[in-house]
Amino acid sequence: MWNLNDLIKIKYLRPYIYFVEFDDRAKGEVDLRYILDKGPVFKPLHNIKLFRSAKIQGGTIAWPNGADLAPETIYEAIQKPPNKSFEADAGAPTARLNFNVQFVEKPPSDHFTP
């Protein structure tokens, strides 16, 4: 649960992926390709040079063109990722996130095989 936690560290890793860490030690990799087409403020981030220029501002990730993300969105995604893994780092959760999740329809129950 997000308790007004602030980002304390961001590190660009590779195209559209940042490592993020919050003040309570929650951390993980965040694939942000999903934001690129979420509105006009994010469109310029297709330019990888601009995307790489993110800084921490007001406890969240922000870019020079005025784009930013709500810290609670990032935090909650780290806490409940599709493919969660943990490292032995004093119990701090680490997650590799991919927001490009595809949902597969559940097969009819008569097709279930144990």
Salt bridges, closest charged atoms under 4 A:
GLU29 OE1 - ARG14 NH2 2.91
GLU29 OE1 - ARG96 NH2 3.27
ASP31 OD2 - ARG33 NH2 2.27
ASP37 OD1 - LYS43 NZ 3.32
ASP37 OD1 - HIS46 NE2 3.12
ASP89 OD1 - ARG25 NH2 2.98
ASP89 OD2 - LYS27 NZ 2.29
ASP110 OD1 - HIS111 ND1 3.09
